[in-house]
Amino acid sequence: MPDRATYLTREGYKKFDEELLHLRTVKRQQIAERIREAKELTDTVDNAEYDDAKNEQAFVEGRIQELDAVLANAQIIGDGPHPDYVILGSRVTVKDADGVEEDYSIVGSVEADPRHGQISNESPVGRALLGKRAGEQVSVTAPGGSFDLTVVSVA
């Protein structure tokens, strides 16, 4: 069964690719050096530095595998012409009931960073906005309750 597509912006793809390169070329070497130094200090039994380095190594190797899978299944979004309705890769300005405007980029779940205005297409707000046009109102049902938003613009 093929893996599910991972939706990434070109910037998101580049960020993950750079992280993967750093982990493979820099971090692996740093951890290998820590392990070697810890082994030289004392026996590996009851060696906290050795255990810590091995745990970090396991974490880094897991992250490398995760990034390999993300990039192997990546589908770049937002490169083509943007329609006048919300799709993956759209930049959307919405207004809440109090008139407060917020800007969001609709991205895939692995790239989502709500604090920086990048919301997942799988999030309650992202799902509600998909397919909507400027001027339309959407109702969002989220764990914290329901609320309405008005789409101000789509780019």
N, CA, C and O atoms as a GROMACS GRO file, in nm:
protein
  620
    1MET      N    1   0.084  -0.117   0.000
    1MET     CA    2   0.000   0.000   0.000
    1MET      C    3   0.090   0.124   0.000
    1MET      O    4   0.176   0.138   0.087
    2PRO      N    5   0.070   0.215  -0.097
    2PRO     CA    6   0.155   0.334  -0.102
    2PRO      C    7   0.127   0.427   0.015
    2PRO      O    8   0.016   0.434   0.067
    3ASP      N    9   0.233   0.498   0.056
    3ASP     CA   10   0.217   0.595   0.164
    3ASP      C   11   0.133   0.712   0.116
    3ASP      O   12   0.128   0.742  -0.003
    4ARG      N   13   0.069   0.777   0.210
    4ARG     CA   14  -0.014   0.894   0.182
    4ARG      C   15   0.075   1.011   0.142
    4ARG      O   16   0.185   1.028   0.196
    5ALA      N   17   0.028   1.092   0.049
    5ALA     CA   18   0.103   1.211   0.007
    5ALA      C   19   0.120   1.305   0.126
    5ALA      O   20   0.032   1.320   0.210
    6THR      N   21   0.236   1.368   0.130
    6THR     CA   22   0.265   1.470   0.230
    6THR      C   23   0.267   1.603   0.158
    6THR      O   24   0.352   1.626   0.072
    7TYR      N   25   0.174   1.692   0.192
    7TYR     CA   26   0.165   1.821   0.126
    7TYR      C   27   0.259   1.921   0.190
    7TYR      O   28   0.252   1.946   0.311
    8LEU      N   29   0.348   1.977   0.108
    8LEU     CA   30   0.446   2.075   0.156
    8LEU      C   31   0.455   2.192   0.059
    8LEU      O   32   0.441   2.175  -0.062
    9THR      N   33   0.478   2.310   0.113
    9THR     CA   34   0.513   2.423   0.028
    9THR      C   35   0.658   2.402  -0.015
    9THR      O   36   0.729   2.320   0.043
   10ARG      N   37   0.700   2.476  -0.116
   10ARG     CA   38   0.840   2.465  -0.159
   10ARG      C   39   0.933   2.503  -0.044
   10ARG      O   40   1.039   2.442  -0.026
   11GLU      N   41   0.894   2.605   0.034
   11GLU     CA   42   0.976   2.648   0.149
   11GLU      C   43   0.981   2.539   0.256
   11GLU      O   44   1.086   2.514   0.315
   12GLY      N   45   0.868   2.475   0.280
   12GLY     CA   46   0.864   2.366   0.378
   12GLY      C   47   0.951   2.250   0.336
   12GLY      O   48   1.022   2.192   0.418
   13TYR      N   49   0.946   2.215   0.207
   13TYR     CA   50   1.030   2.107   0.155
   13TYR      C   51   1.177   2.140   0.177
   13TYR      O   52   1.255   2.057   0.224
   14LYS      N   53   1.213   2.263   0.143
   14LYS     CA   54   1.353   2.306   0.159
   14LYS      C   55   1.396   2.299   0.305
   14LYS      O   56   1.506   2.253   0.336
   15LYS      N   57   1.309   2.344   0.396
   15LYS     CA   58   1.341   2.343   0.539
   15LYS      C   59   1.366   2.200   0.588
   15LYS      O   60   1.465   2.175   0.658
   16PHE      N   61   1.278   2.107   0.552
   16PHE     CA   62   1.296   1.968   0.595
   16PHE      C   63   1.418   1.905   0.530
   16PHE      O   64   1.489   1.827   0.594
   17ASP      N   65   1.444   1.938   0.403
   17ASP     CA   66   1.561   1.884   0.334
   17ASP      C   67   1.690   1.933   0.399
   17ASP      O   68   1.785   1.856   0.414
   18GLU      N   69   1.693   2.060   0.438
   18GLU     CA   70   1.812   2.115   0.507
   18GLU      C   71   1.830   2.051   0.645
   18GLU      O   72   1.942   2.023   0.686
   19GLU      N   73   1.719   2.028   0.715
   19GLU     CA   74   1.728   1.961   0.846
   19GLU      C   75   1.784   1.820   0.829
   19GLU      O   76   1.868   1.777   0.907
   20LEU      N   77   1.736   1.749   0.728
   20LEU     CA   78   1.784   1.613   0.702
   20LEU      C   79   1.933   1.612   0.671
   20LEU      O   80   2.007   1.529   0.723
   21LEU      N   81   1.977   1.704   0.588
   21LEU     CA   82   2.119   1.713   0.555
   21LEU      C   83   2.202   1.742   0.680
   21LEU      O   84   2.307   1.681   0.700
   22HIS      N   85   2.155   1.834   0.765
   22HIS     CA   86   2.225   1.866   0.890
   22HIS      C   87   2.234   1.744   0.982
   22HIS      O   88   2.340   1.716   1.039
   23LEU      N   89   2.125   1.672   0.995
   23LEU     CA   90   2.126   1.554   1.082
   23LEU      C   91   2.223   1.448   1.031
   23LEU      O   92   2.295   1.386   1.110
   24ARG      N   93   2.226   1.428   0.899
   24ARG     CA   94   2.312   1.325   0.841
   24ARG      C   95   2.460   1.364   0.843
   24ARG      O   96   2.546   1.280   0.868
   25THR      N   97   2.489   1.490   0.818
   25THR     CA   98   2.630   1.529   0.801
   25THR      C   99   2.694   1.587   0.926
   25THR      O  100   2.815   1.572   0.946
   26VAL      N  101   2.615   1.652   1.011
   26VAL     CA  102   2.672   1.717   1.129
   26VAL      C  103   2.635   1.642   1.256
   26VAL      O  104   2.722   1.601   1.333
   27LYS      N  105   2.507   1.627   1.278
   27LYS     CA  106   2.459   1.572   1.406
   27LYS      C  107   2.508   1.428   1.427
   27LYS      O  108   2.550   1.393   1.537
   28ARG      N  109   2.502   1.346   1.323
   28ARG     CA  110   2.550   1.207   1.338
   28ARG      C  111   2.695   1.205   1.383
   28ARG      O  112   2.732   1.126   1.471
   29GLN      N  113   2.778   1.290   1.324
   29GLN     CA  114   2.920   1.293   1.361
   29GLN      C  115   2.939   1.340   1.504
   29GLN      O  116   3.022   1.287   1.577
   30GLN      N  117   2.862   1.441   1.544
   30GLN     CA  118   2.871   1.491   1.682
   30GLN      C  119   2.834   1.382   1.782
   30GLN      O  120   2.900   1.366   1.884
   31ILE      N  121   2.730   1.309   1.753
   31ILE     CA  122   2.686   1.203   1.844
   31ILE      C  123   2.787   1.089   1.847
   31ILE      O  124   2.817   1.035   1.954
   32ALA      N  125   2.839   1.053   1.731
   32ALA     CA  126   2.941   0.947   1.727
   32ALA      C  127   3.062   0.986   1.812
   32ALA      O  128   3.119   0.901   1.881
   33GLU      N  129   3.100   1.112   1.807
   33GLU     CA  130   3.212   1.160   1.888
   33GLU      C  131   3.178   1.153   2.037
   33GLU      O  132   3.261   1.113   2.118
   34ARG      N  133   3.056   1.192   2.074
   34ARG     CA  134   3.012   1.184   2.214
   34ARG      C  135   3.016   1.039   2.264
   34ARG      O  136   3.059   1.013   2.376
   35ILE      N  137   2.972   0.947   2.181
   35ILE     CA  138   2.971   0.805   2.219
   35ILE      C  139   3.115   0.756   2.238
   35ILE      O  140   3.145   0.687   2.335
   36ARG      N  141   3.202   0.793   2.144
   36ARG     CA  142   3.342   0.750   2.153
   36ARG      C  143   3.407   0.804   2.281
   36ARG      O  144   3.477   0.732   2.352
   37GLU      N  145   3.383   0.933   2.310
   37GLU     CA  146   3.440   0.993   2.431
   37GLU      C  147   3.384   0.929   2.557
   37GLU      O  148   3.458   0.908   2.654
   38ALA      N  149   3.257   0.900   2.558
   38ALA     CA  150   3.195   0.838   2.676
   38ALA      C  151   3.250   0.698   2.699
   38ALA      O  152   3.267   0.657   2.814
   39LYS      N  153   3.278   0.625   2.592
   39LYS     CA  154   3.334   0.491   2.605
   39LYS      C  155   3.476   0.497   2.663
   39LYS      O  156   3.517   0.410   2.739
   40GLU      N  157   3.549   0.601   2.626
   40GLU     CA  158   3.686   0.616   2.675
   40GLU      C  159   3.690   0.652   2.824
   40GLU      O  160   3.786   0.617   2.893
   41LEU      N  161   3.588   0.720   2.872
   41LEU     CA  162   3.585   0.763   3.012
   41LEU      C  163   3.578   0.645   3.108
   41LEU      O  164   3.650   0.639   3.207
   42THR      N  165   3.490   0.553   3.077
   42THR     CA  166   3.467   0.441   3.168
   42THR      C  167   3.390   0.333   3.094
   42THR      O  168   3.354   0.349   2.978
   43ASP      N  169   3.366   0.225   3.162
   43ASP     CA  170   3.285   0.117   3.106
   43ASP      C  171   3.147   0.173   3.071
   43ASP      O  172   3.100   0.268   3.133
   44THR      N  173   3.082   0.114   2.972
   44THR     CA  174   2.951   0.163   2.929
   44THR      C  175   2.840   0.130   3.028
   44THR      O  176   2.731   0.187   3.020
   45VAL      N  177   2.865   0.039   3.122
   45VAL     CA  178   2.766   0.008   3.225
   45VAL      C  179   2.763   0.124   3.324
   45VAL      O  180   2.869   0.168   3.370
   46ASP      N  181   2.646   0.174   3.358
   46ASP     CA  182   2.628   0.287   3.450
   46ASP      C  183   2.704   0.412   3.404
   46ASP      O  184   2.755   0.488   3.487
   47ASN      N  185   2.710   0.433   3.274
   47ASN     CA  186   2.775   0.550   3.218
   47ASN      C  187   2.665   0.643   3.164
   47ASN      O  188   2.614   0.622   3.054
   48ALA      N  189   2.630   0.744   3.242
   48ALA     CA  190   2.520   0.833   3.206
   48ALA      C  191   2.546   0.907   3.076
   48ALA      O  192   2.454   0.925   2.996
   49GLU      N  193   2.668   0.950   3.054
   49GLU     CA  194   2.702   1.022   2.930
   49GLU      C  195   2.682   0.932   2.809
   49GLU      O  196   2.629   0.974   2.707
   50TYR      N  197   2.725   0.807   2.821
   50TYR     CA  198   2.709   0.710   2.713
   50TYR      C  199   2.560   0.685   2.687
   50TYR      O  200   2.516   0.686   2.572
   51ASP      N  201   2.484   0.664   2.793
   51ASP     CA  202   2.340   0.639   2.778
   51ASP      C  203   2.270   0.758   2.713
   51ASP      O  204   2.185   0.742   2.626
   52ASP      N  205   2.308   0.879   2.756
   52ASP     CA  206   2.248   0.999   2.699
   52ASP      C  207   2.280   1.012   2.550
   52ASP      O  208   2.193   1.044   2.469
   53ALA      N  209   2.405   0.985   2.514
   53ALA     CA  210   2.446   0.994   2.373
   53ALA      C  211   2.374   0.889   2.289
   53ALA      O  212   2.334   0.917   2.176
   54LYS      N  213   2.358   0.769   2.342
   54LYS     CA  214   2.287   0.663   2.269
   54LYS      C  215   2.139   0.699   2.252
   54LYS      O  216   2.080   0.672   2.147
   55ASN      N  217   2.080   0.760   2.355
   55ASN     CA  218   1.940   0.804   2.343
   55ASN      C  219   1.926   0.913   2.237
   55ASN      O  220   1.832   0.912   2.158
   56GLU      N  221   2.020   1.006   2.236
   56GLU     CA  222   2.017   1.111   2.134
   56GLU      C  223   2.036   1.052   1.995
   56GLU      O  224   1.972   1.095   1.899
   57GLN      N  225   2.123   0.953   1.985
   57GLN     CA  226   2.145   0.886   1.858
   57GLN      C  227   2.016   0.820   1.809
   57GLN      O  228   1.982   0.831   1.691
   58ALA      N  229   1.945   0.754   1.898
   58ALA     CA  230   1.819   0.690   1.860
   58ALA      C  231   1.717   0.794   1.814
   58ALA      O  232   1.646   0.773   1.715
   59PHE      N  233   1.710   0.906   1.885
   59PHE     CA  234   1.617   1.013   1.847
   59PHE      C  235   1.651   1.067   1.708
   59PHE      O  236   1.563   1.083   1.624
   60VAL      N  237   1.779   1.095   1.685
   60VAL     CA  238   1.822   1.151   1.557
   60VAL      C  239   1.796   1.053   1.443
   60VAL      O  240   1.749   1.092   1.337
   61GLU      N  241   1.826   0.926   1.465
   61GLU     CA  242   1.800   0.826   1.360
   61GLU      C  243   1.651   0.815   1.331
   61GLU      O  244   1.611   0.797   1.216
   62GLY      N  245   1.569   0.825   1.434
   62GLY     CA  246   1.424   0.824   1.414
   62GLY      C  247   1.378   0.945   1.334
   62GLY      O  248   1.294   0.933   1.245
   63ARG      N  249   1.434   1.061   1.366
   63ARG     CA  250   1.398   1.183   1.293
   63ARG      C  251   1.444   1.175   1.147
   63ARG      O  252   1.373   1.222   1.058
   64ILE      N  253   1.560   1.115   1.123
   64ILE     CA  254   1.608   1.096   0.986
   64ILE      C  255   1.510   1.010   0.908
   64ILE      O  256   1.475   1.041   0.794
   65GLN      N  257   1.466   0.900   0.969
   65GLN     CA  258   1.368   0.813   0.902
   65GLN      C  259   1.238   0.887   0.874
   65GLN      O  260   1.179   0.874   0.767
   66GLU      N  261   1.194   0.966   0.972
   66GLU     CA  262   1.070   1.043   0.956
   66GLU      C  263   1.083   1.142   0.840
   66GLU      O  264   0.993   1.152   0.757
   67LEU      N  265   1.194   1.216   0.836
   67LEU     CA  266   1.214   1.314   0.730
   67LEU      C  267   1.229   1.247   0.594
   67LEU      O  268   1.180   1.298   0.494
   68ASP      N  269   1.297   1.132   0.589
   68ASP     CA  270   1.308   1.056   0.464
   68ASP      C  271   1.169   1.023   0.410
   68ASP      O  272   1.143   1.040   0.291
   69ALA      N  273   1.080   0.977   0.497
   69ALA     CA  274   0.945   0.940   0.456
   69ALA      C  275   0.866   1.063   0.411
   69ALA      O  276   0.796   1.058   0.310
   70VAL      N  277   0.877   1.172   0.486
   70VAL     CA  278   0.806   1.296   0.450
   70VAL      C  279   0.849   1.343   0.312
   70VAL      O  280   0.765   1.373   0.227
   71LEU      N  281   0.980   1.349   0.289
   71LEU     CA  282   1.030   1.400   0.162
   71LEU      C  283   1.004   1.305   0.047
   71LEU      O  284   0.980   1.348  -0.066
   72ALA      N  285   1.008   1.174   0.073
   72ALA     CA  286   0.981   1.076  -0.032
   72ALA      C  287   0.837   1.084  -0.080
   72ALA      O  288   0.809   1.056  -0.197
   73ASN      N  289   0.747   1.122   0.008
   73ASN     CA  290   0.605   1.128  -0.026
   73ASN      C  291   0.556   1.271  -0.048
   73ASN      O  292   0.435   1.295  -0.055
   74ALA      N  293   0.650   1.365  -0.058
   74ALA     CA  294   0.612   1.506  -0.067
   74ALA      C  295   0.544   1.539  -0.200
   74ALA      O  296   0.586   1.495  -0.307
   75GLN      N  297   0.440   1.617  -0.187
   75GLN     CA  298   0.374   1.675  -0.303
   75GLN      C  299   0.377   1.826  -0.280
   75GLN      O  300   0.318   1.876  -0.184
   76ILE      N  301   0.446   1.898  -0.368
   76ILE     CA  302   0.463   2.042  -0.352
   76ILE      C  303   0.332   2.112  -0.384
   76ILE      O  304   0.268   2.085  -0.486
   77ILE      N  305   0.293   2.204  -0.295
   77ILE     CA  306   0.169   2.279  -0.314
   77ILE      C  307   0.200   2.427  -0.329
   77ILE      O  308   0.306   2.474  -0.287
   78GLY      N  309   0.110   2.498  -0.389
   78GLY     CA  310   0.121   2.643  -0.397
   78GLY      C  311   0.208   2.695  -0.509
   78GLY      O  312   0.234   2.816  -0.514
   79ASP      N  313   0.255   2.609  -0.601
   79ASP     CA  314   0.341   2.656  -0.709
   79ASP      C  315   0.262   2.706  -0.830
   79ASP      O  316   0.308   2.795  -0.902
   80GLY      N  317   0.146   2.649  -0.851
   80GLY     CA  318   0.068   2.684  -0.970
   80GLY      C  319  -0.015   2.809  -0.949
   80GLY      O  320  -0.005   2.876  -0.846
   81PRO      N  321  -0.096   2.841  -1.049
   81PRO     CA  322  -0.184   2.956  -1.034
   81PRO      C  323  -0.284   2.931  -0.922
   81PRO      O  324  -0.335   2.820  -0.907
   82HIS      N  325  -0.312   3.034  -0.846
   82HIS     CA  326  -0.406   3.021  -0.735
   82HIS      C  327  -0.545   3.060  -0.781
   82HIS      O  328  -0.565   3.170  -0.833
   83PRO      N  329  -0.641   2.971  -0.762
   83PRO     CA  330  -0.779   3.008  -0.795
   83PRO      C  331  -0.831   3.109  -0.693
   83PRO      O  332  -0.762   3.143  -0.597
   84ASP      N  333  -0.952   3.156  -0.714
   84ASP     CA  334  -1.008   3.255  -0.621
   84ASP      C  335  -1.080   3.190  -0.504
   84ASP      O  336  -1.154   3.257  -0.432
   85TYR      N  337  -1.057   3.061  -0.484
   85TYR     CA  338  -1.112   2.992  -0.368
   85TYR      C  339  -0.997   2.925  -0.293
   85TYR      O  340  -0.889   2.905  -0.349
   86VAL      N  341  -1.020   2.890  -0.168
   86VAL     CA  342  -0.915   2.839  -0.081
   86VAL      C  343  -0.879   2.695  -0.118
   86VAL      O  344  -0.965   2.607  -0.125
   87ILE      N  345  -0.750   2.673  -0.141
   87ILE     CA  346  -0.694   2.540  -0.164
   87ILE      C  347  -0.568   2.528  -0.079
   87ILE      O  348  -0.525   2.625  -0.016
   88LEU      N  349  -0.509   2.409  -0.078
   88LEU     CA  350  -0.379   2.392  -0.013
   88LEU      C  351  -0.281   2.489  -0.078
   88LEU      O  352  -0.273   2.498  -0.200
   89GLY      N  353  -0.207   2.561   0.003
   89GLY     CA  354  -0.111   2.658  -0.046
   89GLY      C  355  -0.166   2.799  -0.054
   89GLY      O  356  -0.091   2.894  -0.079
   90SER      N  357  -0.296   2.816  -0.032
   90SER     CA  358  -0.356   2.950  -0.036
   90SER      C  359  -0.315   3.032   0.085
   90SER      O  360  -0.288   2.980   0.193
   91ARG      N  361  -0.312   3.162   0.064
   91ARG     CA  362  -0.295   3.259   0.172
   91ARG      C  363  -0.433   3.322   0.190
   91ARG      O  364  -0.489   3.376   0.095
   92VAL      N  365  -0.487   3.315   0.311
   92VAL     CA  366  -0.625   3.356   0.337
   92VAL      C  367  -0.628   3.459   0.449
   92VAL      O  368  -0.561   3.443   0.551
   93THR      N  369  -0.705   3.564   0.430
   93THR     CA  370  -0.732   3.660   0.536
   93THR      C  371  -0.876   3.639   0.579
   93THR      O  372  -0.967   3.640   0.496
   94VAL      N  373  -0.896   3.620   0.710
   94VAL     CA  374  -1.030   3.600   0.765
   94VAL      C  375  -1.057   3.705   0.872
   94VAL      O  376  -0.965   3.764   0.928
   95LYS      N  377  -1.185   3.725   0.898
   95LYS     CA  378  -1.226   3.820   1.002
   95LYS      C  379  -1.321   3.747   1.096
   95LYS      O  380  -1.411   3.676   1.051
   96ASP      N  381  -1.299   3.764   1.227
   96ASP     CA  382  -1.388   3.700   1.324
   96ASP      C  383  -1.506   3.792   1.356
   96ASP      O  384  -1.517   3.901   1.300
   97ALA      N  385  -1.593   3.748   1.445
   97ALA     CA  386  -1.714   3.822   1.480
   97ALA      C  387  -1.684   3.959   1.540
   97ALA      O  388  -1.768   4.049   1.534
   98ASP      N  389  -1.566   3.975   1.600
   98ASP     CA  390  -1.527   4.103   1.659
   98ASP      C  391  -1.459   4.196   1.558
   98ASP      O  392  -1.420   4.308   1.592
   99GLY      N  393  -1.446   4.149   1.434
   99GLY     CA  394  -1.382   4.230   1.331
   99GLY      C  395  -1.232   4.218   1.326
   99GLY      O  396  -1.167   4.291   1.251
  100VAL      N  397  -1.175   4.128   1.404
  100VAL     CA  398  -1.030   4.108   1.407
  100VAL      C  399  -0.990   4.022   1.287
  100VAL      O  400  -1.044   3.914   1.266
  101GLU      N  401  -0.893   4.071   1.210
  101GLU     CA  402  -0.846   3.998   1.093
  101GLU      C  403  -0.722   3.917   1.126
  101GLU      O  404  -0.636   3.959   1.204
  102GLU      N  405  -0.714   3.799   1.066
  102GLU     CA  406  -0.598   3.710   1.079
  102GLU      C  407  -0.561   3.661   0.940
  102GLU      O  408  -0.648   3.640   0.856
  103ASP      N  409  -0.432   3.642   0.917
  103ASP     CA  410  -0.382   3.585   0.792
  103ASP      C  411  -0.335   3.443   0.818
  103ASP      O  412  -0.265   3.417   0.916
  104TYR      N  413  -0.373   3.352   0.728
  104TYR     CA  414  -0.332   3.212   0.739
  104TYR      C  415  -0.280   3.163   0.605
  104TYR      O  416  -0.327   3.206   0.499
  105SER      N  417  -0.184   3.073   0.610
  105SER     CA  418  -0.146   2.994   0.494
  105SER      C  419  -0.198   2.854   0.520
  105SER      O  420  -0.180   2.800   0.630
  106ILE      N  421  -0.264   2.795   0.421
  106ILE     CA  422  -0.317   2.660   0.435
  106ILE      C  423  -0.208   2.564   0.387
  106ILE      O  424  -0.172   2.564   0.269
  107VAL      N  425  -0.157   2.482   0.478
  107VAL     CA  426  -0.046   2.391   0.449
  107VAL      C  427  -0.082   2.250   0.492
  107VAL      O  428  -0.184   2.228   0.557
  108GLY      N  429   0.002   2.154   0.454
  108GLY     CA  430  -0.016   2.016   0.499
  108GLY      C  431   0.015   2.004   0.648
  108GLY      O  432   0.078   2.093   0.706
  109SER      N  433  -0.029   1.896   0.707
  109SER     CA  434  -0.020   1.881   0.853
  109SER      C  435   0.124   1.880   0.906
  109SER      O  436   0.147   1.929   1.016
  110VAL      N  437   0.220   1.827   0.831
  110VAL     CA  438   0.357   1.822   0.883
  110VAL      C  439   0.424   1.959   0.884
  110VAL      O  440   0.524   1.979   0.953
  111GLU      N  441   0.370   2.051   0.807
  111GLU     CA  442   0.429   2.185   0.798
  111GLU      C  443   0.355   2.287   0.885
  111GLU      O  444   0.399   2.401   0.898
  112ALA      N  445   0.244   2.247   0.943
  112ALA     CA  446   0.160   2.340   1.020
  112ALA      C  447   0.236   2.400   1.137
  112ALA      O  448   0.310   2.332   1.208
  113ASP      N  449   0.216   2.530   1.157
  113ASP     CA  450   0.274   2.604   1.268
  113ASP      C  451   0.179   2.720   1.298
  113ASP      O  452   0.203   2.833   1.254
  114PRO      N  453   0.071   2.693   1.372
  114PRO     CA  454  -0.032   2.795   1.394
  114PRO      C  455   0.020   2.926   1.451
  114PRO      O  456  -0.034   3.032   1.420
  115ARG      N  457   0.122   2.921   1.534
  115ARG     CA  458   0.176   3.046   1.591
  115ARG      C  459   0.234   3.138   1.485
  115ARG      O  460   0.247   3.258   1.506
  116HIS      N  461   0.269   3.079   1.370
  116HIS     CA  462   0.324   3.158   1.260
  116HIS      C  463   0.227   3.166   1.143
  116HIS      O  464   0.268   3.194   1.030
  117GLY      N  465   0.099   3.141   1.169
  117GLY     CA  466  -0.003   3.157   1.066
  117GLY      C  467  -0.012   3.046   0.965
  117GLY      O  468  -0.079   3.062   0.862
  118GLN      N  469   0.053   2.934   0.989
  118GLN     CA  470   0.046   2.821   0.898
  118GLN      C  471  -0.046   2.716   0.961
  118GLN      O  472  -0.010   2.652   1.059
  119ILE      N  473  -0.166   2.700   0.902
  119ILE     CA  474  -0.260   2.605   0.959
  119ILE      C  475  -0.280   2.487   0.864
  119ILE      O  476  -0.278   2.502   0.741
  120SER      N  477  -0.300   2.372   0.922
  120SER     CA  478  -0.316   2.249   0.847
  120SER      C  479  -0.451   2.245   0.777
  120SER      O  480  -0.552   2.294   0.829
  121ASN      N  481  -0.451   2.187   0.660
  121ASN     CA  482  -0.576   2.162   0.588
  121ASN      C  483  -0.663   2.063   0.664
  121ASN      O  484  -0.782   2.051   0.635
  122GLU      N  485  -0.606   1.992   0.761
  122GLU     CA  486  -0.680   1.894   0.840
  122GLU      C  487  -0.732   1.952   0.971
  122GLU      O  488  -0.808   1.886   1.042
  123SER      N  489  -0.693   2.075   1.004
  123SER     CA  490  -0.739   2.140   1.127
  123SER      C  491  -0.884   2.185   1.108
  123SER      O  492  -0.931   2.197   0.995
  124PRO      N  493  -0.955   2.211   1.218
  124PRO     CA  494  -1.094   2.257   1.204
  124PRO      C  495  -1.106   2.384   1.118
  124PRO      O  496  -1.195   2.393   1.033
  125VAL      N  497  -1.018   2.482   1.140
  125VAL     CA  498  -1.025   2.605   1.061
  125VAL      C  499  -0.987   2.577   0.916
  125VAL      O  500  -1.055   2.623   0.824
  126GLY      N  501  -0.879   2.502   0.895
  126GLY     CA  502  -0.836   2.469   0.760
  126GLY      C  503  -0.943   2.396   0.681
  126GLY      O  504  -0.970   2.429   0.566
  127ARG      N  505  -1.004   2.294   0.743
  127ARG     CA  506  -1.111   2.219   0.677
  127ARG      C  507  -1.228   2.310   0.641
  127ARG      O  508  -1.284   2.300   0.531
  128ALA      N  509  -1.265   2.398   0.733
  128ALA     CA  510  -1.379   2.487   0.708
  128ALA      C  511  -1.351   2.586   0.595
  128ALA      O  512  -1.443   2.623   0.521
  129LEU      N  513  -1.226   2.628   0.579
  129LEU     CA  514  -1.192   2.728   0.478
  129LEU      C  515  -1.176   2.670   0.338
  129LEU      O  516  -1.199   2.741   0.239
  130LEU      N  517  -1.139   2.544   0.327
  130LEU     CA  518  -1.115   2.485   0.194
  130LEU      C  519  -1.237   2.501   0.104
  130LEU      O  520  -1.349   2.469   0.143
  131GLY      N  521  -1.213   2.551  -0.016
  131GLY     CA  522  -1.318   2.569  -0.115
  131GLY      C  523  -1.396   2.699  -0.102
  131GLY      O  524  -1.482   2.727  -0.186
  132LYS      N  525  -1.368   2.778  -0.001
  132LYS     CA  526  -1.443   2.903   0.021
  132LYS      C  527  -1.380   3.019  -0.058
  132LYS      O  528  -1.261   3.017  -0.090
  133ARG      N  529  -1.464   3.119  -0.087
  133ARG     CA  530  -1.423   3.238  -0.162
  133ARG      C  531  -1.435   3.361  -0.074
  133ARG      O  532  -1.500   3.358   0.030
  134ALA      N  533  -1.370   3.469  -0.116
  134ALA     CA  534  -1.381   3.596  -0.044
  134ALA      C  535  -1.528   3.635  -0.031
  134ALA      O  536  -1.605   3.624  -0.126
  135GLY      N  537  -1.564   3.679   0.089
  135GLY     CA  538  -1.701   3.719   0.117
  135GLY      C  539  -1.786   3.611   0.182
  135GLY      O  540  -1.890   3.641   0.240
  136GLU      N  541  -1.742   3.487   0.171
  136GLU     CA  542  -1.819   3.377   0.231
  136GLU      C  543  -1.792   3.368   0.380
  136GLU      O  544  -1.684   3.400   0.429
  137GLN      N  545  -1.894   3.322   0.451
  137GLN     CA  546  -1.882   3.301   0.595
  137GLN      C  547  -1.875   3.150   0.620
  137GLN      O  548  -1.943   3.072   0.553
  138VAL      N  549  -1.791   3.111   0.718
  138VAL     CA  550  -1.778   2.970   0.754
  138VAL      C  551  -1.801   2.953   0.903
  138VAL      O  552  -1.768   3.041   0.982
  139SER      N  553  -1.856   2.840   0.938
  139SER     CA  554  -1.870   2.803   1.079
  139SER      C  555  -1.764   2.700   1.110
  139SER      O  556  -1.750   2.601   1.038
  140VAL      N  557  -1.692   2.723   1.216
  140VAL     CA  558  -1.583   2.634   1.256
  140VAL      C  559  -1.622   2.568   1.388
  140VAL      O  560  -1.658   2.635   1.484
  141THR      N  561  -1.613   2.435   1.390
  141THR     CA  562  -1.635   2.362   1.514
  141THR      C  563  -1.500   2.306   1.557
  141THR      O  564  -1.443   2.220   1.491
  142ALA      N  565  -1.452   2.356   1.669
  142ALA     CA  566  -1.321   2.317   1.721
  142ALA      C  567  -1.338   2.265   1.863
  142ALA      O  568  -1.445   2.283   1.923
  143PRO      N  569  -1.236   2.200   1.918
  143PRO     CA  570  -1.247   2.150   2.055
  143PRO      C  571  -1.285   2.258   2.157
  143PRO      O  572  -1.350   2.229   2.257
  144GLY      N  573  -1.245   2.382   2.132
  144GLY     CA  574  -1.276   2.490   2.225
  144GLY      C  575  -1.412   2.553   2.204
  144GLY      O  576  -1.450   2.644   2.278
  145GLY      N  577  -1.487   2.506   2.105
  145GLY     CA  578  -1.620   2.560   2.077
  145GLY      C  579  -1.637   2.596   1.931
  145GLY      O  580  -1.547   2.574   1.850
  146SER      N  581  -1.752   2.650   1.899
  146SER     CA  582  -1.783   2.688   1.762
  146SER      C  583  -1.773   2.839   1.745
  146SER      O  584  -1.800   2.914   1.839
  147PHE      N  585  -1.736   2.882   1.625
  147PHE     CA  586  -1.728   3.024   1.596
  147PHE      C  587  -1.738   3.043   1.445
  147PHE      O  588  -1.720   2.949   1.368
  148ASP      N  589  -1.768   3.166   1.405
  148ASP     CA  590  -1.782   3.199   1.264
  148ASP      C  591  -1.666   3.287   1.219
  148ASP      O  592  -1.615   3.369   1.295
  149LEU      N  593  -1.627   3.269   1.093
  149LEU     CA  594  -1.526   3.351   1.030
  149LEU      C  595  -1.578   3.396   0.895
  149LEU      O  596  -1.657   3.325   0.831
  150THR      N  597  -1.536   3.513   0.851
  150THR     CA  598  -1.568   3.561   0.717
  150THR      C  599  -1.438   3.566   0.638
  150THR      O  600  -1.338   3.620   0.685
  151VAL      N  601  -1.440   3.509   0.518
  151VAL     CA  602  -1.322   3.512   0.431
  151VAL      C  603  -1.312   3.651   0.370
  151VAL      O  604  -1.403   3.694   0.298
  152VAL      N  605  -1.204   3.721   0.398
  152VAL     CA  606  -1.182   3.856   0.346
  152VAL      C  607  -1.115   3.851   0.210
  152VAL      O  608  -1.157   3.919   0.116
  153SER      N  609  -1.009   3.769   0.198
  153SER     CA  610  -0.937   3.757   0.071
  153SER      C  611  -0.869   3.622   0.061
  153SER      O  612  -0.840   3.556   0.162
  154VAL      N  613  -0.845   3.582  -0.064
  154VAL     CA  614  -0.777   3.455  -0.093
  154VAL      C  615  -0.669   3.484  -0.196
  154VAL      O  616  -0.696   3.546  -0.299
  155ALA      N  617  -0.547   3.440  -0.170
  155ALA     CA  618  -0.437   3.458  -0.265
  155ALA      C  619  -0.360   3.329  -0.278
  155ALA      O  620  -0.263   3.322  -0.354
   0.00000   0.00000   0.00000
